[in-house]
Amino acid sequence: MGRKGILINYDFCTGCHSCEVSCRVEHGYPDDQGGVIVVQVGPWEYGPDRYQYSFVPVITDQCDQCFERVDAGKDPACVHHCQAFAMKYGRIDDLSKEVDEGSKSILYYL
Amino acid sequence: MEDVREIKQNGMDDWVVGKDGSAAVVAATGRGLPWRWQEGDLTVTRTAAWSAPGCHLGCGVKVYTDANGNFVKLEGDECNPFNQGRLCVRCLSFDQVITNEQRLTHPMKRARADRGKDAWEEITWDEAYDLICDTFGEIKEKYGPESILFASGTGRDIANGMYRMAYSFGSPNIAYQQTGVACYGPRITATSIMMGNYCVPDCSMYFVDRYDNPQWKPPGVIFIWGNNPLVSNADGNVGHWMVDCMKRGSKIVVVDPRLTWIASKADLFMRLRPGTDAALALAIINVMIEEDAYDHEFVENWTYGFEDLARVAKEYTPEKAEEITWVSAEKIREAARMAVECSPMTMQWGLALDQTRECISGSMALVALWALTGCIDVPGGMVTTHQPFGAEIWQPPAAETFLDEEVVQRRIGYYEYPLYKYSGCVVAQPDMLYDACITGKPYAIKAGWWQSTNPLSCCSQSPESKAYKAIMNLDFNVVVDIFMTPTAMACAEVVLPVATWAEKTGMRSIWYYMQPINAAVEVADNDVRSDLQINLDLGKRWAPEKWPWNSVEEFFTDQMGDSGYDYDQLREVNWMYPKFEYHKYRTGKQRADGAYGFNTPTGRLEFRSTLCEQWGFESVPSYHETDRGPRSTPELMDEYPLILTTGARNWSYFHSEGRQVARLRALRPDPIIEVNPLAAEKYGVADGDWVWVENEYGKIKMKAQVTIAVPESVVNVDHAWWFPERNPETLYDTFSSNANQLVPPEFGSTGFGANCKSLICKIYKLSEGER
C-alpha cells in the first residue's frame, strides 16, 4: 500500500479553478468552501518586465481524498479535471521521484 | 512530472477506410470504447458539450444518469483526445444549468402589446409552430421572404440547421448581429483571401495520440496574439494546449495590453496599446526583411506580392512602431528574431484582431508575418485546415444551393461587401440590417427569428440603443433559448425552449474531427427540443422537399461528407479523425484541381490580395490608427483620458451566459472594471468601489478591481452582463453594467470590424445612494 498523496507543480497552475469547483460539485460543498482552494499570489512587478503571478491550490481539512472515486479506480475529482495537468495522485514514494528539478512543487501527504 | 493523462489510443491501430476505399477518407477513431455503459446503478453516456450552453470547444464529457434518465453528475472524458478529461468550471457546473429553476420548459407566447412585460402564456409546440407559420406567412405574402431575418449567435451545430430552415422559408437574410461580424469571421476571411483557406496553430490536435504522435513536433515559439486562450479557448482551441506545449519546450510570446498569467510566464511580453496590432506586426515584418531573415525558399516559390509587402513594411521601423504601439523597438527586434530562430513559429491569435475597425488589412499583416517564416503546414507550425471529410456541420450550406440567384442578391450588404462570402458563415451585414429594421431601407424588415442569441446583452448598443430600437421596430419576434433573456423579455411574441447539449442528439464537428452528441438525459419533465429538431420541424413545414429526413440522425448522416459512415456507425466509434497531412501545398492537396500551391487566383500565398484588388478594397496589409486615442483624438483625452478595452472573458461566463448559475456567479459576482493602481489613485477609486464608466455614448456602473493587469492608461471592462435575479420588466438591468452600452456600431471599409477594443472613457466613483 503506502501513503497516498497529491503532487502539484504550481509553476503551471493557471488559476482556472477547475480543481476547486470539481471538488465542490463532487462533495456538495458550499461555494465558499472546499477540499481544495486556489490561492492567488500577485501579480506584482519586481523588476523591469519581471512579474510574480502564481496560483497555488491548497488542500484543506475538507479533502476526503475522494475515497469513493479512488476506490473505483479513478483519480480524485481535482486531479482528473486539472486543465494544466499540474496535479498528480499516487503513492508518496512514487510522487516524490517525479518532482521536476527547479519546479515549484508541493507534495501533499493525504 | 509527466502529464498525468496517458492517451491509451494508438492512432495506427484504429485506421478505418471509407466506403470508396480512397486514402483521403482514412481516419482514426475511438473504436473499442463504449458510448454507453453501466457503472453500478448509473448509466454513463459518452458525449460532447457543444451547446447549449457553452463555448466553442465541445469537450468530451461522460454524463451519469439514474434509472429514470435524470441527470446525476458528469466528468470529463479522459479518453477523448481533444480535452483529455480536463474540464473548465462552466462544464463542471452544468448540474446547476440543467436543473435550474429559471430554465424555459415550455413554449410561450405573449401579445405584442405586452412586450417588456412578464406576461407569458404557455402553449404547445404545435400551437407555437402554427402561430409562427401563420404570422411569417402573412408577412412573406405582403413584404416578401427577405423581410424576415434569421439570426443565430456564436454557432456550434446550429448554423447548418438554422440556415437551411431560413433558406427553406425563402429568406437570404441570415444574421449574426455583432457589429461588423467582429468575431472570427474577419480572420477567416483575411486568411482565406490570402491563402485559400484557414490556418490553425499545430498543437497536435489532429492526432488521436496527440503529443506522442511521431509526426508532430512542438512549436518552437507560440505567438499568443490578441487573446487570453487559457480563459477564452479562442476559436475552439483548448487554451491549455499552450501550457502542454510550454512543458514540451515551446517558447511563448504574448501580445496583449493585459498582463495575463501566461504573459507573466512568457519569454517575451509585448504590452501594446489596444488596437495597434497591425502596426506591431508590420514592424516585426520590417525587421525580418531588413535583416534578410525571412524564408527565401518559401517566399520565392510559393508567394505573390512580396515587393508590395516589403514596401508597406518599410514605413514601420521599430522606432516608429514604438511610438504607435508602446512596445519598445528592442522588443520588436527580439520578436522578429524569435519568430525566425525558434522554428517553427506558430500563432494563437484572437478577437482583438477582429475588433479593430480595419480588421481585414490588419489581420493580413499577421498572416504575412507567419508566412514569412515559412511555418505553413509544417509540424508545429501554422497548419492549413479543412472541415473533416468535407462535413457540413459547423459550416452551413451556401445560400445558392437553396435560393435563386436574384433572391440571394437581396441579402442586405450583398453588393457592398462581397468579402463576406469568404467568412465561413455568410450573413447579412449586421449594422446595415439594423438600419433596415429602423428605416425600412433598402426594404422593410418586419420580423425576426433569434435562435440562441442574446443581442441586447452581447452586441454594441450605441448610439441610443440602436439594437433595441431595431428589434422593437419589428412586428413579430421569435426567440429560441434555454433561459429567458433580456432580448426575449424585450421583444418576443413567441419563446421556444431549447434542449441543453446533454439532452440533444447532435454532432460536434469543426476542423479536427467529428463526434456525435449523444442525448444522455431524458427530457420528459421539460417540454424542450433541440435547436436542430426545431429547425427540422419548421423546415419540413416550409419546404418539405428540402428536408427529406425523418430524424435528426438521418439528417446528420447526410452531412457527414465523404466519411463513409452513417450517424449510428459514428456513434459506435465515438469520434472520427480525417487523415492529416503536412505540406499540402507542396503535394497538390490544397487545391480542388490537384495543382501545387494555394487555393488562390494566383495559386500562391498572396501578400497582395488579387481578390481585394478586384473588388476595390485595400489589397495589402496595413495599419489604420485607432479612431479614438492619444494619437487621433488628442483633443478628447482631457475629457476621456483612459483607453477602454472590452470583450475579455473570465473563467465563469461565456458572453451573456451563466449569470444565473450560482457556482459560477460565486466566482465572479459583479461586473468588473480593471483599473491600474496609479489610475485608481489619480481618479480617487479604491479596490471594490463602484464607479461610473462614461464616454461619448453613455455611462455604466462597474465594480473596480485595482490591478497591474492593465497599464496605467487602459481600463478593461466586462461585457454582456445582465442580472437574472433582478426585475424582468427592466430587462434584468442589462443596460446598466455592460460595456456594450459604450460601444458604437462602427465597422470598416470591408463591412467587417468594430471598435470594441480601443475606445476612450473616464471613470469616477458613484455618489452616495447611486448604487
Boltz contact constraints between the chains, C-beta under 6 A:
constraints:
  - contact:
      token1: [A, 9]
      token2: [B, 1]
      max_distance: 6.0
  - contact:
      token1: [A, 12]
      token2: [B, 243]
      max_distance: 6.0
  - contact:
      token1: [A, 14]
      token2: [B, 230]
      max_distance: 6.0
  - contact:
      token1: [A, 14]
      token2: [B, 261]
      max_distance: 6.0
  - contact:
      token1: [A, 16]
      token2: [B, 651]
      max_distance: 6.0
  - contact:
      token1: [A, 17]
      token2: [B, 89]
      max_distance: 6.0
  - contact:
      token1: [A, 17]
      token2: [B, 651]
      max_distance: 6.0
  - contact:
      token1: [A, 18]
      token2: [B, 88]
      max_distance: 6.0
  - contact:
      token1: [A, 18]
      token2: [B, 89]
      max_distance: 6.0
  - contact:
      token1: [A, 21]
      token2: [B, 89]
      max_distance: 6.0
  - contact:
      token1: [A, 21]
      token2: [B, 92]
      max_distance: 6.0
  - contact:
      token1: [A, 22]
      token2: [B, 92]
      max_distance: 6.0
  - contact:
      token1: [A, 25]
      token2: [B, 92]
      max_distance: 6.0
  - contact:
      token1: [A, 31]
      token2: [B, 663]
      max_distance: 6.0
  - contact:
      token1: [A, 31]
      token2: [B, 666]
      max_distance: 6.0
  - contact:
      token1: [A, 43]
      token2: [B, 259]
      max_distance: 6.0
  - contact:
      token1: [A, 43]
      token2: [B, 708]
      max_distance: 6.0
  - contact:
      token1: [A, 51]
      token2: [B, 264]
      max_distance: 6.0
  - contact:
      token1: [A, 53]
      token2: [B, 261]
      max_distance: 6.0
  - contact:
      token1: [A, 53]
      token2: [B, 264]
      max_distance: 6.0
  - contact:
      token1: [A, 80]
      token2: [B, 85]
      max_distance: 6.0
  - contact:
      token1: [A, 81]
      token2: [B, 76]
      max_distance: 6.0
  - contact:
      token1: [A, 81]
      token2: [B, 86]
      max_distance: 6.0
  - contact:
      token1: [A, 81]
      token2: [B, 87]
      max_distance: 6.0
  - contact:
      token1: [A, 83]
      token2: [B, 86]
      max_distance: 6.0
  - contact:
      token1: [A, 83]
      token2: [B, 240]
      max_distance: 6.0
  - contact:
      token1: [A, 84]
      token2: [B, 240]
      max_distance: 6.0
  - contact:
      token1: [A, 84]
      token2: [B, 243]
      max_distance: 6.0
  - contact:
      token1: [A, 85]
      token2: [B, 3]
      max_distance: 6.0
  - contact:
      token1: [A, 85]
      token2: [B, 4]
      max_distance: 6.0
  - contact:
      token1: [A, 88]
      token2: [B, 1]
      max_distance: 6.0
  - contact:
      token1: [A, 88]
      token2: [B, 4]
      max_distance: 6.0
  - contact:
      token1: [A, 98]
      token2: [B, 1]
      max_distance: 6.0
  - contact:
      token1: [A, 100]
      token2: [B, 1]
      max_distance: 6.0
